[in-house]
Structures are given as structure tokens and as C-alpha cells.
Amino acid sequence: MSKEKNKIIVTIVLVILIVLSVLYLIDINRMNNNKPVIFSTWGKNYKVNTKVSVVTSLEDKIEDNSVWCGTFNLIWNDLKNDLAKQDIVFENQTEVVNNLNKGTFNTSYLSEKDYYKIYGIPSRELKKQIEKEIKQKFSETSDILDDFSWESANQKDYFLYAMLKKEFEFPKEFTELGNGEFGNYKNVKYFGIDSSTDEAVRSQVKVLYYNSEEDFGIKLVTKTNDEVIIIKGTNEDTFAKIYDKIKQKENTFNEEKYFTKQDVLKIPNINFNVKEEITEVENKTFKFSNGEEYIIEKALQTIKFELDKKGGKIKSEAGMMVKNEGMSIETKPRKFIVDGTFTILLKEKDKDLPYFAAKISDISKVQDNVVEK
């Protein structure tokens, strides 16, 4: 091999090594800077390094990093009360379904301006109607409608949908505090009240109770009728029990309930976006009161939430496709596998005869590089 060729080969190898090194450094940098969030802010791009667990009812058992929003309860109530006209009962009933049937959360706990819900026969027209009406009411688009199939519905199928959207501001901005630590993490963004904070901001904080640094509850006042309750020091295993405990402690707390000049407040910024498929209710047969059998083909819920020194916002959707089993005909999957003699025809539209035809039995005649068995 000539010296010139050797130089070319060495040059190519060096270029490849340099490119691989650059790609490795880029990948390391991405991993170091990739923060553990579920979605980018208010967007649709996943960054699944951690997970927030979604529970469907206030009575569901919770673990660390759990979240609930009432949108799924709204469509479940419609399924139970308006369509099935009785509790939803599966053969192997779970506590999740029992809790949904309780109907603890309903529209009476929301202002009408803050939610939208609808159900009807699944169709492209219903999908367009939902898109139009959430645009008119909330200036929003859906993150879940495209995940459902809108074809081949019959007149006894149903699609149920709900959206909740709220935005709130604090009367005065809280102070942006220096970054701090949270558990095993550092460089965490905080807002709250320190010695530099304007006195008017303190009036936005109502003390529910204070027993120690590890056991307290506060309420943040907003410009609207929304209240932001933040507590520390509860070990209850459902959100319903946590709320009951807050009320108990508040009712027995007899000390100062206003935020004094000596008090300090430090709250981490919150920003998450989770999309959850509620698999526990899917593909299980249940009956309407008229005896007809149904299944929930797909159930989805999204919850987006932000909180910072200015205020917060939440957007949540829930959707459920319900199929009538009585009208569906079970069919075996069809297999259109062309692995033997076949014929192909080509024809112009509206012509009576094809302009090309071929019958193929030996694939080696029409395809290169095939190997015999």
C-alpha cells in the first residue's frame, strides 16, 4: 500500500475519533443539564427522568410524589349517573373504582367558568366541537384528543371529556429568594418572605396552624377566590385524610394566625406536567342499568401545574372512550401476508381493463440478492 493511501486512512481514522469524542461530550453535557421533570413547561415534549404518580380520587392511597385533579372524577360521574345510571361494577372490582363511584368530587366544587365537560357519540364532528369550544372558553388546545380513535363508532358508544383551567395571581409578588437545598438536591429555586419583603406581602399569608418547623399549615391569598394551602408534617395515606387533618389542626390552633414580622416563608417553585393512562379501568366489562354491556376502551388524564412568586396556573384534561360490547362482533385478526404465488394488476381509474398484470411465483425473478433456504 502506498504512503499516500496510508496517510488518507490515518486521516479518516482521526476524523472519526474526533467526531466520536465531540458526540460523547455533547451527550455528557445533556445528561448533566437534564433536570428531572416529566414534561417541558406547558409543552408536549417528555423528559421522563422522574415520575409523578396520578391518583384518580381523593380517597385513593398515595405515596410520595402523587398528584390528583378532579377532571377524571367529572367524567366518571357522567358515566355513572347519566349513562350507566348506576355504579360502575367490574368482575374484579378494585378500590380505585369503588372510590370513583363515591362521587366525592363533583361540579359543585368548581365555578362554571373554570371547567368544560361533554359526552356524546364518538365522531370527528364531536372532536371538532370539543376543540372549538375549549378554544372559545379557555383559548386552549387539547393534549389528549388525538390519542383516541374517532373512527368505527356505533350509535351506542360514548366519548366523555372534561377540561379544567385556572390561573391565579397573588395581590403582591412574593420575594424571589436565593437558591437553596431540598432533600438531597441543591440549587432549588424558592420564593417567599424574608426581611426585605414588603409588609403588604405578609398579609397574603394566613397561618392555619404552627406546631413546629416540621408541622405547620399556611394559606396564600390570591386575587381570585382561589386559595393555595401548603402544609408540612402529615403522614396520612390519602388526600382526603390530609385535608381532614388540616381542618382538625386549624380548629384546635389558638395562637397567632397572622404572619408576623419575625416569621419567614420559603416555598419552592413548582412546575410539572404529567399525562397518565388510567389502565385500572380499561378493557373490563361492566353493565348499564338497562343490562347492556360496555367496556372503557381508553382513559387518559393530564395535569399541568405551575407555582411561583407571581401566582400559579393549572390545566387538566380527562377523556374516556366507552364501547358497547353488545353491538361489537368479535373477529379474528386477518393476515395479508404475500409470501407465495401472487398476482399484481395496475389499472387507471374508470378504465375497464388493467394496463399491467403480473403473476409471481419465483421471487428470485423479481428481487435481487435473495438466498435459497
LUMNUSE-335442 format. One record per residue (C-alpha): residue in one letter; y, z, x negated. Coordinates in pm, whole numbers, padded with zeros to 5 digits, always signed. Layout:
BEGIN
AYZX/...
REM end
This chain:
BEGIN
M+00000+00000+00000/S+00341-00097-00141/K+00606+00158-00236/E+00835+00015+00030/K+00577+00085+00302/N+00523+00438+00171/K+00898+00505+00196/I+00903+00380+00556/I+00610+00606+00651/V+00769+00912+00485/T+01098+00841+00663/I+00927+00815+01003/V+00739+01143+00947/L+01063+01323+00850/V+01243+01192+01159/I+00958+01312+01383/L+00964+01659+01221/I+01341+01687+01268/V+01320+01586+01635/L+01042+01837+01699/S+01243+02112+01529/V+01551+02038+01742/L+01345+02039+02063/Y+01189+02372+01965/L+01531+02531+01905/I+01659+02400+02239/D+01357+02546+02417/I+01400+02886+02248/N+01768+02889+02344/R+01682+02811+02707/M+01429+03095+02719/N+01678+03342+02574/N+01952+03246+02817/N+01738+03208+03126/K+01821+03511+03338/P+01559+03641+03581/V+01686+03504+03911/I+01497+03333+04187/F+01743+03053+04268/S+02069+02945+04115/T+02369+03070+04312/W+02365+02932+04667/G+02164+02637+04541/K+01816+02493+04577/N+01702+02499+04214/Y+01427+02751+04138/K+01436+02970+03830/V+01123+03163+03903/N+01112+03430+03631/T+01103+03720+03876/K+01033+03753+04247/V+01190+03945+04531/S+00931+04021+04799/V+01024+03938+05158/V+00911+04166+05440/T+00936+04045+05799/S+01014+04372+05980/L+01196+04697+05922/E+00862+04876+05970/D+00674+04680+05702/K+00566+04866+05389/I+00798+04794+05095/E+00770+04811+04720/D+01036+04779+04452/N+01242+04459+04482/S+01180+04398+04853/V+01420+04232+05096/W+01440+04187+05474/C+01666+03992+05708/G+01639+03971+06086/T+01622+03592+06128/F+01241+03579+06138/N+01243+03857+06397/L+01471+03646+06617/I+01233+03350+06632/W+00930+03577+06669/N+01096+03742+06969/D+01148+03398+07127/L+00786+03304+07057/K+00659+03627+07210/N+00900+03675+07502/D+00996+03321+07609/L+00693+03109+07518/A+00378+03321+07493/K+00516+03576+07741/Q+00300+03843+07579/D+00230+03996+07238/I+00100+03757+06972/V-00257+03864+06902/F-00480+03719+06629/E-00851+03782+06589/N-00794+03983+06270/Q-00466+04149+06358/T-00255+04277+06069/E+00010+04546+06059/V+00270+04280+05982/V+00203+04111+06319/N+00194+04445+06503/N+00536+04527+06357/L+00676+04188+06459/N+00551+04243+06813/K+00750+04567+06837/G+01067+04359+06856/T+01271+04637+06692/F+01539+04395+06576/N+01695+04156+06825/T+02020+03977+06905/S+02182+04294+07040/Y+02239+04400+06678/L+02438+04087+06593/S+02764+03931+06702/E+02701+03597+06870/K+02937+03422+06628/D+02713+03516+06335/Y+02381+03366+06440/Y+02235+03050+06587/K+01887+03004+06733/I+01699+02741+06926/Y+01348+02627+07013/G+01207+02308+07159/I+00952+02031+07123/P+00942+01919+06757/S+01112+01584+06713/R+01359+01401+06493/E+01612+01448+06773/L+01567+01828+06768/K+01604+01830+06390/K+01927+01629+06414/Q+02055+01859+06688/I+01996+02166+06470/E+02164+02002+06172/K+02464+01905+06383/E+02503+02245+06548/I+02474+02459+06231/K+02727+02225+06072/Q+02964+02279+06364/K+02914+02655+06383/F+02878+02754+06017/S+02973+02444+05814/E+02623+02474+05670/T+02319+02260+05597/S+01957+02371+05621/D+01734+02461+05328/I+01411+02453+05530/L+01415+02179+05796/D+01290+01913+05555/D+00989+02132+05476/F+00847+02082+05825/S+00666+01780+05965/W+00854+01624+06257/E+00601+01356+06346/S+00300+01352+06581/A+00407+01644+06800/N+00281+01669+07156/Q+00464+01799+07459/K+00315+02147+07426/D+00413+02204+07062/Y+00720+02408+06970/F+00960+02449+06681/L+01161+02772+06662/Y+01464+02811+06438/A+01734+03065+06356/M+02022+03091+06110/L+02236+03394+06031/K+02553+03364+05828/K+02807+03633+05747/E+03088+03665+05496/F+03294+03978+05445/E+03578+04088+05219/F+03691+04431+05110/P+04052+04509+05209/K+04131+04555+04839/E+03935+04426+04543/F+03737+04686+04354/T+03781+04716+03980/E+03570+04492+03759/L+03406+04739+03524/G+03272+04678+03176/N+02917+04553+03146/G+02659+04830+03132/E+02291+04913+03149/F+02050+04916+03443/G+01698+05046+03379/N+01564+04855+03083/Y+01839+04591+03098/K+02181+04576+02937/N+02487+04353+02972/V+02473+04410+03351/K+02792+04327+03545/Y+02941+04609+03752/F+03232+04670+03988/G+03364+04994+04137/I+03626+05261+04082/D+03750+05423+03763/S+04070+05597+03652/S+04261+05266+03652/T+04173+05179+04012/D+04447+05168+04275/E+04441+05463+04513/A+04418+05231+04816/V+04079+05111+04697/R+03936+05464+04717/S+03995+05472+05092/Q+03744+05186+05127/V+03464+05421+05024/K+03319+05670+05272/V+03080+05935+05145/L+02778+05970+05371/Y+02624+06246+05161/Y+02607+06360+04800/N+02340+06596+04670/S+02331+06484+04307/E+02379+06180+04082/E+02028+06075+04183/D+02061+06142+04556/F+02364+06005+04742/G+02478+05761+05008/I+02810+05579+05047/K+02959+05325+05286/L+03201+05050+05181/V+03454+04941+05445/T+03530+04569+05492/K+03798+04367+05670/T+03548+04289+05946/N+03308+04507+06142/D+03052+04487+05861/E+02963+04799+05664/V+02800+04799+05321/I+02575+05104+05282/I+02447+05187+04934/I+02211+05473+04866/K+02023+05615+04571/G+01730+05853+04568/T+01500+05758+04856/N+01123+05718+04828/E+01040+05614+05185/D+00799+05323+05218/T+00977+05121+05491/F+01337+05019+05552/A+01319+05185+05894/K+01227+05519+05736/I+01500+05480+05475/Y+01762+05427+05744/D+01637+05728+05941/K+01660+05940+05625/I+02017+05825+05565/K+02119+05939+05912/Q+01942+06273+05868/K+02114+06344+05538/E+02452+06229+05670/N+02425+06459+05971/T+02346+06764+05757/F+02607+06697+05486/N+02907+06925+05535/E+03108+06873+05216/E+03388+06627+05132/K+03327+06287+05291/Y+03628+06112+05143/F+03636+05964+04795/T+03844+06194+04571/K+04048+06115+04259/Q+03777+06272+04044/D+03499+06059+04191/V+03374+05742+04019/L+03187+05446+04161/K+02976+05190+03978/I+02784+04918+04165/P+02600+04623+04007/N+02685+04271+04119/I+02406+04127+04334/N+02308+03763+04359/F+01969+03636+04477/N+01823+03351+04676/V+01463+03368+04794/K+01253+03130+05001/E+00928+03266+05144/E+00641+03117+05340/I+00505+03376+05585/T+00138+03293+05530/E+00010+03603+05711/V+00089+03445+06049/E-00016+03087+05973/N-00324+02896+06095/K-00459+03174+06316/T-00540+03113+06681/F-00356+03311+06949/K-00301+03266+07322/F-00008+03227+07556/S-00018+03421+07882/N-00145+03108+08060/G-00456+03109+07840/E-00364+02810+07623/E-00442+02844+07254/Y-00188+02792+06975/I-00155+02825+06601/I+00151+02874+06381/E+00124+02576+06150/K+00405+02682+05915/A+00654+02971+05899/L+00941+02988+05649/Q+01233+03219+05579/T+01519+03204+05330/I+01756+03485+05235/K+02063+03433+05014/F+02286+03727+04931/E+02586+03793+04705/L+02794+04106+04645/D+03080+04158+04400/K+03420+04327+04373/K+03575+04098+04639/G+03306+04127+04906/G+02982+03957+04995/K+02805+03689+05192/I+02461+03633+05339/K+02287+03325+05473/S+01935+03337+05611/E+01719+03085+05792/A+01383+03110+05965/G+01171+02832+06105/M+00829+02819+06269/M+00617+02523+06379/V+00379+02617+06661/K+00097+02378+06758/N-00101+02366+07082/E-00469+02375+06995/G-00599+02263+07332/M-00445+01916+07303/S-00538+01856+06944/I-00855+01664+06866/E-01038+01773+06556/T-01103+01473+06336/K-01279+01434+06006/P-01072+01303+05715/R-01102+00928+05671/K-01167+00791+05325/F-01029+00447+05246/I-01188+00407+04904/V-01217+00049+04779/D-01496+00087+04523/G-01723-00205+04623/T-01701-00558+04750/F-01376-00613+04938/T-01156-00891+05074/I-00781-00926+05040/L-00560-01153+05251/L-00192-01244+05226/K-00003-01380+05525/E+00352-01448+05630/K+00485-01267+05934/D+00450-01461+06261/K+00212-01712+06100/D-00134-01772+06239/L-00313-01813+05908/P-00304-01634+05574/Y-00175-01813+05272/F-00405-01630+05031/A-00751-01477+05050/A-00995-01333+04802/K-01328-01157+04815/I-01402-00942+04514/S-01743-00805+04426/D-01724-00802+04044/I-01417-00605+03935/S-01451-00727+03576/K-01345-01069+03701/V-01003-00946+03808/Q-00936-00648+03579/D-00936-00634+03201/N-01093-00369+02980/V-01343-00233+03233/V-01663-00086+03087/E-02012-00110+03234/K-02194+00214+03320/
REM end
